[in-house]
Amino acid sequence: MGLFNRKGNKSGISVDSSASASNGSLKSPGPLSAFSGRNGTTPLTPNAPQIPIPRPPDASVDPAGYLRSIHAVRERSALVYEKAKKNQLRHFTVDMSKFQETAGYVVSIIKRDYAPDYASIPQHGRWQHFDVGGRPRIDQLMASWPSTVDMQEKARRLIDLFLVSVLLDAGAGTQWQYKSKESGRLYRRSEGLAVASLEMFKAGAFSSDPSNPHQVDSNGLKRLDTKTMAKGLQVSETNLIDGLDGRTGVLIRLGDALRAQEIFGAEARPGNMLDYLLSHPSTVASSVPVIPVPTLWSILMDGLGSIWPSSRTQIDGISLGDAWPCASMPSHPSRPWENIVPFHKLTQWLTYSLMVPMTKVLNVQFAGAELLTGLPEYRNGGLLIDTGLLTLKSEDAKRGLSQFRKNATLKGQPSMEVVPLFTTDDDVIVEWRAVTVGFLDQLLKEVNTQLGLADYEKLSLAQMLEAGTWKGGREIAEVSRPNTKEPPIMIMSDGTVF
């Protein structure tokens, strides 16, 4: 048995260090893994103690706190989904007769890649993107570290890397690509950003300590600028990326956020949140540590809240992050917050992604992971349009096509395979994202039914995202628009949302 230590203070939480034996596997833990739970009180490790999951703030008392909670994403999106079932959306027509067909397409992708071993489907997370092309880059990275780097420090370093990489993982656009310095291969989109951020990490781009380049710290991030990021991402006049300034700004502001020593330690590293989590009063010290997902969520929402653009939706001066007014939501003159629907896509993507290395490397378990939703982004949402379940209404389509043509006159912007184009805060995009969250929950039920999976054999939402909807959305886009492979609706990205 090993002992977790919060640098200088014992946390008193024991861990079975044999968990590290599974580091070489790209598969998720089995069906009783940390992400497979079906209720908010029971962690997923057999015989582990029950963990009470805290409720969100009362919206009538603290509307900003409620809308920043993970609970609010599903609860608020459900109001838009209920209208979708009745074909009462403002911007889309809904053909529920296509629902079974959409689920069948997702099932076909999952069967093609994983049948009959569905338990081997990994949880949706950044780890798989690093390993694009079948190369186990994260395992190779850990193997390169000397034996003096213990398992807890390995986990810290992976948290460092994964957090920065996810924050860079907004839509890159249709033209950008990255040529790996190690393999010479070209990668695009999420995988390209993963490989690029990994190679920048290995080169010490985010560290201020020359003796330890494989870390992320405040001073290292604060010295970044757009020129440095452009060089690291191989951006040029012929290889443009969407939202370069936005990505750079997020990382620089992350450098400021890491000054919170209680969470990120004197070293001001993201990885030190591990020590904070393990010593947190809500963490249960059983045979393995069990951390409530809302505890991790609070770190990411509150500890990193200052990194998001200040122009985002606010209530009483409090920025809500990735949350937007939506015309399909209720409206009340004395409760203006009711028309806001939160998504917190990048924070959810961070949560999904950071849980994986903590579980793989240290066998840390998480309770309440089922509170996370499907990610409301253009691959999952695009699937619903490309299968005919959703169709953009004609007036909105005309407006979006006009915006695409205007944008196409700008240097480096796509001009072929014309699709509607909208800004992130456009009501079309907000409604599309909200209904995507609702449909992903329903697709999970139908996909498990069509696969014939029941009880603990059922796929988790994170597994369906990984093996089905995210991958399926990308593949159907490639078939539908083979030249650009873009989604059926394009979003003008600032590099901080998608």
C-alpha positions in Angstrom: 0.0 0.0 0.0 1.2 3.5 -0.8 0.4 6.7 1.0 -0.8 9.9 -0.6 0.9 12.9 0.8 -0.1 16.5 0.4 3.3 18.0 0.0 4.5 18.2 3.6 1.2 17.0 5.1 -0.1 13.5 5.2 -3.6 13.2 3.9 -4.2 9.8 5.5 -5.6 8.3 2.3 -4.3 5.0 1.2 -4.1 3.8 -2.3 -3.3 0.4 -3.9 -0.3 1.3 -6.0 -0.9 -1.8 -8.1 -3.4 0.3 -10.0 -0.5 1.6 -12.0 -0.2 -1.8 -13.7 -3.0 -0.8 -16.0 -1.3 2.3 -17.3 -0.5 0.7 -20.6 -4.1 0.0 -21.5 -6.1 2.4 -23.5 -9.3 0.7 -22.3 -11.4 2.0 -19.5 -11.7 0.1 -16.3 -14.5 -2.6 -16.4 -18.2 -2.1 -16.1 -17.8 -1.3 -12.4 -15.4 1.6 -13.1 -15.4 5.0 -11.7 -17.6 6.4 -14.4 -20.4 3.8 -14.7 -22.6 4.8 -11.8 -26.3 5.1 -12.1 -27.2 7.3 -9.0 -25.8 10.2 -7.2 -24.9 8.5 -3.9 -23.0 5.3 -4.7 -19.4 5.3 -5.9 -18.6 2.7 -8.5 -16.0 0.6 -6.6 -17.6 -2.5 -5.2 -18.0 -2.3 -1.4 -17.0 1.4 -1.4 -18.9 3.6 1.1 -21.9 5.7 -0.1 -21.1 9.3 -0.8 -23.7 12.0 -0.4 -23.7 14.3 -3.4 -24.5 17.9 -2.5 -27.4 19.6 -4.1 -26.9 22.8 -6.2 -27.6 26.2 -4.7 -31.2 27.3 -4.6 -31.8 29.2 -7.8 -34.2 31.6 -6.1 -31.6 32.6 -3.6 -28.4 32.3 -5.6 -29.2 32.1 -9.3 -25.6 32.6 -10.3 -24.4 29.8 -8.1 -27.1 27.5 -9.5 -26.4 28.3 -13.1 -22.7 27.6 -12.5 -23.4 24.2 -11.0 -23.2 20.9 -13.0 -26.8 20.1 -12.0 -28.2 23.1 -13.9 -26.9 22.0 -17.3 -29.2 19.0 -17.6 -32.1 20.6 -15.7 -32.2 23.8 -17.8 -31.6 22.0 -21.2 -34.5 19.7 -20.4 -36.9 22.6 -20.8 -35.7 23.1 -24.4 -35.8 19.3 -25.1 -39.4 19.2 -23.9 -40.3 21.7 -26.6 -38.3 19.7 -29.1 -40.4 16.6 -28.5 -43.5 18.7 -29.4 -41.8 20.2 -32.4 -42.1 23.7 -30.8 -38.5 24.9 -31.2 -37.9 28.4 -32.6 -35.2 27.6 -35.0 -35.4 23.9 -35.8 -38.1 21.5 -37.0 -37.9 18.2 -35.2 -38.7 14.9 -37.0 -39.0 12.3 -34.2 -39.5 9.6 -36.8 -35.8 9.9 -37.4 -34.9 9.3 -33.7 -34.7 5.5 -34.1 -32.6 5.9 -37.3 -30.2 8.2 -35.5 -29.8 5.7 -32.7 -29.3 2.9 -35.2 -26.5 4.8 -36.9 -24.8 5.4 -33.5 -25.2 1.7 -32.7 -23.7 0.7 -36.1 -20.6 2.7 -35.3 -20.3 1.2 -31.9 -20.8 -2.4 -33.1 -18.3 -1.9 -36.0 -15.5 -0.8 -33.6 -16.2 -2.7 -30.4 -18.6 -5.6 -30.7 -18.9 -7.7 -28.7 -16.6 -6.3 -26.0 -18.6 -3.1 -25.2 -17.1 -3.0 -21.7 -13.7 -2.2 -23.3 -15.0 1.2 -24.6 -13.0 3.9 -23.0 -14.6 6.9 -21.3 -14.7 10.1 -23.3 -11.6 12.0 -22.5 -8.5 13.7 -23.8 -6.3 10.6 -23.2 -7.5 8.9 -26.5 -6.7 12.0 -28.5 -3.1 11.9 -27.4 -2.9 8.4 -28.6 -4.1 9.1 -32.1 -2.8 6.7 -34.7 -2.4 3.9 -32.1 0.7 5.4 -30.6 0.5 5.3 -26.8 2.1 8.7 -26.3 1.0 9.1 -22.7 2.4 5.8 -21.7 5.6 6.6 -23.5 5.8 10.0 -21.7 5.4 8.4 -18.3 8.0 5.7 -19.2 10.5 8.5 -20.0 10.4 9.9 -16.5 13.0 8.6 -14.0 12.2 6.2 -11.2 12.4 9.0 -8.7 9.1 10.4 -10.1 6.5 8.6 -8.0 3.0 7.7 -9.1 1.5 10.8 -7.4 3.9 13.1 -9.2 3.1 11.3 -12.5 -0.6 12.0 -11.9 0.2 15.7 -11.2 2.2 16.0 -14.4 -0.6 14.4 -16.4 -3.1 16.8 -14.8 -0.8 19.7 -15.8 -0.7 18.5 -19.4 -4.4 17.5 -19.7 -5.7 20.8 -18.4 -3.7 22.9 -20.7 -4.5 20.6 -23.7 -8.2 20.7 -23.0 -8.2 24.5 -22.7 -6.5 24.6 -26.2 -9.1 22.2 -27.6 -11.5 24.7 -29.0 -12.5 24.3 -32.7 -9.4 24.7 -34.8 -11.2 25.4 -38.0 -11.2 23.6 -41.3 -7.8 24.6 -42.5 -5.4 24.1 -39.6 -3.2 21.1 -39.3 -0.2 20.1 -37.2 2.9 18.1 -38.3 4.3 16.1 -35.5 7.9 16.8 -34.9 8.4 13.2 -33.6 6.6 11.2 -36.3 6.3 13.6 -39.2 2.6 12.8 -39.5 -0.1 15.4 -40.0 -3.0 15.7 -37.6 -6.0 18.0 -37.6 -8.7 19.2 -35.2 -8.8 17.8 -31.6 -6.1 15.2 -32.2 -3.9 17.8 -33.9 -4.3 20.1 -30.9 -3.6 17.2 -28.5 -0.3 16.2 -30.3 0.7 19.8 -30.6 0.1 20.6 -26.9 1.9 17.4 -25.9 5.0 18.3 -27.9 4.9 21.8 -26.5 4.6 20.4 -23.0 7.6 18.1 -23.6 9.6 21.0 -24.9 8.9 22.9 -21.6 6.7 25.6 -23.3 4.5 25.8 -20.2 7.1 25.5 -17.5 9.3 28.1 -15.9 11.7 25.6 -14.4 14.4 24.5 -16.9 15.2 21.5 -14.6 11.7 20.2 -14.9 10.3 21.1 -18.3 7.5 18.5 -18.0 5.2 20.6 -15.9 2.8 23.6 -16.2 3.1 26.5 -13.8 2.0 30.0 -13.4 5.2 31.7 -14.4 5.5 29.5 -17.5 2.0 30.4 -18.6 2.4 34.1 -17.9 5.3 34.4 -20.3 3.3 33.1 -23.2 2.2 35.4 -26.0 0.5 35.0 -29.3 3.7 34.7 -31.2 4.9 31.9 -29.0 1.6 30.0 -29.3 1.6 30.5 -33.1 5.0 29.0 -33.3 4.1 26.0 -31.1 0.9 25.3 -33.0 2.7 25.9 -36.4 0.3 28.7 -37.3 1.2 30.6 -40.5 -0.3 32.5 -43.3 -1.1 29.2 -45.0 -2.0 27.3 -41.8 -4.4 29.5 -40.0 -6.2 28.4 -36.8 -9.4 29.8 -35.4 -9.2 31.8 -32.1 -5.5 32.0 -31.6 -5.7 35.1 -29.5 -8.6 33.6 -27.5 -6.6 30.4 -26.7 -3.5 32.4 -25.8 -5.5 34.7 -23.5 -7.1 31.8 -21.7 -3.6 30.2 -20.9 -2.2 33.6 -19.7 -5.2 34.1 -17.4 -4.8 30.5 -16.2 -1.4 31.6 -15.0 -3.1 34.2 -12.8 -5.7 31.7 -11.5 -3.0 29.3 -10.5 -1.8 31.8 -7.8 -4.5 30.3 -5.5 -2.1 28.4 -3.3 -4.8 26.6 -1.3 -5.7 24.7 -4.4 -2.6 24.8 -6.7 0.1 25.0 -4.1 3.2 27.1 -3.8 4.4 25.9 -7.2 1.2 27.2 -8.8 0.7 24.1 -10.8 -2.6 22.6 -12.0 -1.4 19.2 -10.9 -1.4 20.2 -7.3 -5.2 20.1 -7.3 -4.7 16.4 -6.8 -3.4 17.0 -3.3 -6.2 19.4 -2.6 -8.8 16.9 -3.7 -7.3 14.0 -1.7 -7.2 16.0 1.5 -10.7 17.6 0.9 -13.2 16.8 3.7 -15.7 15.4 1.1 -13.2 12.8 -0.1 -13.8 9.4 1.4 -10.8 7.4 2.5 -11.8 3.8 1.8 -9.7 1.1 0.2 -9.3 3.6 -2.6 -10.0 7.3 -2.4 -13.5 8.3 -3.6 -14.0 11.9 -4.7 -17.4 13.5 -5.3 -17.5 14.9 -8.8 -19.0 18.2 -7.5 -15.8 18.7 -5.5 -13.7 18.5 -8.7 -16.3 20.7 -10.5 -16.0 23.4 -7.9 -12.2 23.6 -8.4 -12.7 23.9 -12.1 -15.6 26.4 -12.0 -14.5 28.5 -9.1 -10.7 28.1 -9.1 -10.5 28.7 -12.9 -13.5 31.0 -13.3 -11.3 34.1 -13.9 -9.8 32.6 -17.1 -13.0 33.0 -19.2 -13.7 36.2 -21.1 -15.4 38.9 -19.0 -17.9 39.6 -21.7 -19.8 36.4 -21.0 -23.3 36.4 -19.5 -23.3 37.8 -15.9 -25.7 38.0 -13.0 -25.1 40.7 -10.4 -21.6 41.1 -11.8 -20.8 37.4 -11.5 -19.7 35.8 -14.8 -21.6 32.6 -15.6 -19.1 31.2 -18.1 -20.5 29.2 -20.9 -24.1 30.1 -20.3 -26.4 32.1 -22.6 -29.9 33.5 -22.9 -32.2 31.4 -25.0 -35.6 32.4 -26.4 -37.0 28.9 -26.0 -36.5 29.2 -22.2 -39.1 30.5 -19.8 -39.2 34.3 -19.3 -40.1 36.1 -16.1 -39.7 39.8 -15.4 -38.6 39.4 -11.8 -36.5 36.3 -12.5 -34.4 37.2 -15.5 -32.1 34.3 -14.9 -34.8 31.8 -16.0 -34.1 32.4 -19.7 -30.4 31.4 -19.3 -29.3 27.9 -20.2 -25.8 26.9 -19.1 -23.5 24.4 -20.9 -20.0 24.7 -19.4 -18.7 22.6 -22.3 -15.0 23.1 -21.7 -15.4 22.6 -17.9 -17.2 19.4 -18.5 -14.6 18.3 -21.0 -12.0 19.1 -18.4 -13.9 17.0 -15.8 -14.2 14.0 -18.1 -10.6 14.3 -19.1 -9.0 14.8 -15.7 -10.8 11.9 -14.0 -9.2 9.5 -16.4 -5.5 9.9 -15.4 -6.3 10.1 -11.7 -8.2 6.8 -12.1 -5.7 5.1 -14.4 -2.5 6.1 -12.5 -3.7 6.2 -8.9 -7.0 4.2 -8.9 -8.9 7.3 -7.5 -12.6 6.8 -7.9 -15.3 9.4 -8.5 -18.9 9.5 -7.3 -21.6 11.4 -9.1 -20.1 11.3 -12.6 -23.6 10.7 -14.0 -24.3 14.4 -13.3 -22.1 15.2 -16.3 -24.0 15.6 -19.6 -23.3 14.9 -23.2 -21.1 17.7 -24.6 -23.1 20.3 -26.4 -20.7 20.8 -29.3 -20.8 20.6 -33.1 -20.0 16.9 -33.5 -22.7 15.6 -31.2 -25.1 18.4 -32.4 -24.1 17.9 -36.0 -25.1 14.3 -35.8 -28.7 15.3 -35.1 -28.8 17.5 -38.2 -27.0 15.2 -40.6 -29.4 12.3 -39.7 -32.5 14.5 -40.3 -33.6 14.6 -36.7 -33.2 18.3 -36.6 -33.6 20.7 -39.6 -32.8 24.4 -39.4 -35.8 26.5 -40.3 -35.6 28.4 -43.7 -35.4 31.9 -42.4 -32.5 31.0 -40.1 -30.9 29.1 -42.8 -31.0 32.1 -45.1 -29.5 34.3 -42.4 -26.7 31.8 -41.7 -25.9 31.3 -45.3 -25.6 35.1 -45.8 -23.2 35.3 -42.9 -21.2 32.4 -44.3 -20.8 34.2 -47.7 -19.8 37.4 -46.0 -17.2 35.6 -43.8 -15.9 33.7 -46.9 -14.6 37.0 -48.2 -12.1 37.2 -45.3 -8.6 35.8 -45.7 -8.2 32.2 -44.6 -11.9 31.5 -44.2 -13.7 28.6 -45.9 -15.6 29.3 -49.1 -16.6 25.9 -50.3 -19.4 23.5 -49.1 -21.5 26.4 -48.0 -23.3 25.9 -44.6 -25.1 28.3 -42.3 -22.7 30.3 -40.0 -23.6 31.9 -36.7 -21.8 33.4 -33.7 -21.5 31.5 -30.4 -24.2 33.6 -28.7 -26.7 33.5 -31.5 -30.0 32.0 -30.4 -29.8 29.4 -33.1 -26.6 28.0 -31.6 -27.9 28.2 -28.0 -31.1 26.3 -28.9 -29.1 23.8 -30.9 -26.7 23.1 -28.0 -29.5 22.8 -25.4 -31.5 20.3 -27.4 -28.3 18.3 -28.1 -27.9 17.8 -24.3 -31.5 16.4 -24.1 -31.3 14.2 -27.1 -27.9 12.7 -26.0 -29.6 11.5 -22.8 -32.4 9.9 -24.8 -30.0 8.4 -27.3 -28.1 6.7 -24.5 -31.3 4.8 -23.4 -32.1 3.8 -27.0 -28.6 2.8 -27.9 -28.4 0.5 -24.8 -31.7 -1.0 -25.8 -30.7 -1.7 -29.4 -27.4 -3.1 -28.2 -29.3 -5.4 -25.8 -27.4 -4.2 -22.8 -28.9 -4.1 -19.3 -28.0 -3.4 -15.7 -24.2 -3.0 -15.3 -23.6 -4.0 -18.9 -25.1 -0.7 -20.1 -22.9 1.9 -21.6 -22.3 5.0 -19.7 -23.0 8.3 -21.3 -19.2 8.9 -21.5 -18.7 5.6 -23.3 -21.5 6.4 -25.9 -20.0 9.8 -26.5 -16.6 8.3 -27.1 -17.6 5.3 -29.3 -20.8 6.6 -30.8 -22.1 10.1 -31.1 -18.8 12.1 -31.1 -17.2 9.7 -33.6 -20.4 9.3 -35.5 -20.9 13.0 -35.8 -17.5 13.4 -37.2 -17.8 10.6 -39.7 -21.2 11.6 -41.1 -19.8 15.2 -41.5 -16.9 13.8 -43.5 -19.3 11.9 -45.8 -21.8 14.8 -46.1 -19.1 17.5 -46.7 -16.0 15.6 -47.9 -13.9 18.6 -48.9 -14.1 20.5 -45.6 -15.4 17.9 -43.3 -17.1 20.7 -41.5 -20.3 20.4 -39.4 -23.7 21.2 -40.9 -23.7 24.5 -39.0 -20.5 26.4 -38.6 -19.8 28.5 -35.5 -17.6 31.6 -35.4 -15.2 30.5 -32.7 -13.2 32.7 -30.4 -11.1 29.8 -29.1 -12.8 29.7 -25.7 -16.0 27.7 -26.0 -15.8 24.8 -28.5 
